[in-house]
Amino acid sequence: MSASLILDIAPLGSLVAYSDGTPRPPASFTKNLAAWERRNGLGRLVRKEPARERPTYSSPPCFTLHEGDFSEGGIVLVTSARTYGIDSDLRFRVVERPRVGQVRVVQQVGENVELLHLADDREAAELWLAKAGCSRARMEEVSADEVGADAVEGRAVA
């Protein structure tokens, strides 16, 4: 599916795979493999942004995938995230949508909402929020209505 479909129909918290359609090179070709891994991977949808028009620039609609954290001793040192515009030439696929009962911890960033954490339940979300100390964050439970709307509107995992 195209990047614009991810922007339109995938809910925050979805796992999204992306690919350029080329086969994975052998591990012995380290430079080619590194380049391939930059264009083929998996991430959690954490932000969706509409097009922006400013006096000095404009940007197309885009979304951000969180690909992972690198930590040491329980402290996150680096967060890996990539942003893709709707004009991306990659192919995207929703691998997994948030389940009913899961809780998104989100915060307002400008005019948009950003996913900070996807918890299995409200108790886990409250615990994460207490540890993280994000004062502007709020919790949103994934409801049966949201999941049902995906089924009615034909938004099956593709």
C-alpha positions as CSV (number, residue, x, y, z in Angstrom):
1,M,0.0,0.0,0.0
2,S,1.1,3.6,-0.5
3,A,2.3,6.0,2.1
4,S,-0.8,8.0,1.7
5,L,-3.0,5.0,2.7
6,I,-0.9,4.6,5.9
7,L,-1.6,8.2,6.6
8,D,-5.3,7.9,5.9
9,I,-6.2,4.6,7.5
10,A,-3.6,3.2,9.9
11,P,-4.3,4.1,13.6
12,L,-1.5,5.3,15.9
13,G,0.2,2.3,17.4
14,S,0.0,0.1,14.3
15,L,3.1,-1.9,13.3
16,V,4.0,-0.9,9.8
17,A,6.5,-2.8,7.5
18,Y,8.1,-0.9,4.6
19,S,10.0,-2.2,1.6
20,D,11.6,-1.1,-1.6
21,G,10.9,-4.6,-3.1
22,T,14.5,-5.6,-3.6
23,P,15.8,-8.9,-2.3
24,R,18.0,-8.9,0.9
25,P,21.7,-9.0,-0.1
26,P,24.0,-11.5,1.5
27,A,25.4,-10.6,4.9
28,S,29.0,-10.6,3.5
29,F,28.0,-7.5,1.4
30,T,28.0,-5.2,4.4
31,K,27.6,-1.9,2.6
32,N,24.8,-3.2,0.4
33,L,23.1,-4.8,3.4
34,A,23.2,-1.6,5.4
35,A,21.7,0.3,2.4
36,W,19.0,-2.3,2.0
37,E,18.2,-2.2,5.8
38,R,17.6,1.6,5.5
39,R,14.9,1.0,2.9
40,N,13.3,-2.2,4.4
41,G,12.1,-2.5,7.9
42,L,9.4,-2.3,10.5
43,G,8.3,0.4,12.9
44,R,5.4,1.5,15.1
45,L,3.3,4.4,13.8
46,V,3.8,7.2,16.3
47,R,2.9,10.4,14.4
48,K,0.8,11.5,11.5
49,E,1.1,15.1,10.2
50,P,-1.0,16.9,7.6
51,A,0.6,19.1,4.9
52,R,2.0,22.4,6.3
53,E,2.1,25.7,4.5
54,R,4.3,28.4,6.0
55,P,5.5,31.7,4.5
56,T,9.0,30.3,4.0
57,Y,8.4,26.6,3.2
58,S,5.8,23.9,2.7
59,S,5.9,20.2,3.5
60,P,3.7,17.4,2.3
61,P,1.7,15.1,4.7
62,C,4.0,12.6,6.4
63,F,4.1,10.0,9.2
64,T,6.7,8.8,11.6
65,L,7.7,5.2,12.5
66,H,9.5,4.4,15.7
67,E,11.9,1.7,14.8
68,G,13.5,1.0,18.2
69,D,15.6,2.3,21.1
70,F,19.2,1.6,22.0
71,S,19.7,1.5,25.7
72,E,22.3,0.6,28.3
73,G,21.6,-0.1,31.9
74,G,17.9,0.6,31.5
75,I,18.5,4.1,30.1
76,V,17.5,4.9,26.6
77,L,20.5,6.5,24.8
78,V,19.2,6.7,21.3
79,T,15.7,6.5,19.8
80,S,15.5,5.5,16.1
81,A,12.6,7.0,14.2
82,R,12.0,7.7,10.5
83,T,9.6,10.0,8.9
84,Y,8.1,9.3,5.4
85,G,6.3,11.7,3.2
86,I,3.3,10.6,1.1
87,D,5.5,10.9,-2.0
88,S,7.7,8.0,-0.7
89,D,8.5,5.3,-3.3
90,L,8.5,2.6,-0.7
91,R,5.7,0.1,-0.2
92,F,4.0,-0.1,3.2
93,R,2.0,-2.7,4.9
94,V,0.1,-2.7,8.2
95,V,1.4,-5.8,10.1
96,E,-0.6,-5.3,13.3
97,R,-3.2,-2.8,14.6
98,P,-3.6,-2.0,18.3
99,R,-6.0,-4.4,20.0
100,V,-9.1,-3.6,21.9
101,G,-8.2,-2.8,25.5
102,Q,-4.7,-1.6,24.8
103,V,-4.0,2.0,25.9
104,R,-2.1,4.6,23.9
105,V,-0.1,7.2,25.9
106,V,-0.1,10.3,23.7
107,Q,0.8,13.9,23.9
108,Q,-0.1,17.0,21.9
109,V,2.8,18.2,19.8
110,G,1.8,21.4,18.1
111,E,-1.4,20.7,16.2
112,N,-0.7,16.9,16.1
113,V,-0.8,14.0,18.5
114,E,2.3,11.8,19.1
115,L,2.2,8.3,20.5
116,L,4.7,7.9,23.4
117,H,3.8,4.4,24.4
118,L,1.4,1.6,23.6
119,A,0.5,-0.4,26.8
120,D,-1.4,-3.7,27.1
121,D,-3.9,-2.2,29.6
122,R,-4.7,0.9,31.6
123,E,-2.7,-0.3,34.6
124,A,0.5,-0.7,32.5
125,A,-0.1,2.7,30.9
126,E,-0.4,4.4,34.3
127,L,2.8,2.7,35.5
128,W,4.7,3.7,32.3
129,L,3.4,7.3,32.7
130,A,4.4,7.5,36.3
131,K,8.0,6.3,35.5
132,A,8.3,8.5,32.4
133,G,7.0,11.6,34.1
134,C,5.4,13.1,31.0
135,S,3.2,15.9,32.4
136,R,1.4,16.7,29.2
137,A,0.5,13.1,28.3
138,R,-2.9,11.6,28.3
139,M,-4.2,8.0,27.9
140,E,-6.5,6.8,25.1
141,E,-8.0,3.3,25.3
142,V,-8.4,1.4,22.0
143,S,-12.1,0.8,21.8
144,A,-14.2,-1.9,20.1
145,D,-15.8,0.9,18.1
146,E,-12.4,1.9,16.6
147,V,-11.5,-1.7,15.7
148,G,-15.1,-2.3,14.4
149,A,-14.9,0.9,12.2
150,D,-11.7,-0.6,10.5
151,A,-13.6,-3.8,9.7
152,V,-16.7,-1.9,8.4
153,E,-14.7,0.5,6.3
154,G,-12.6,-2.3,4.8
155,R,-9.4,-1.5,6.7
156,A,-8.3,-5.0,7.2
157,V,-4.6,-5.6,7.7
158,A,-3.1,-5.5,4.3
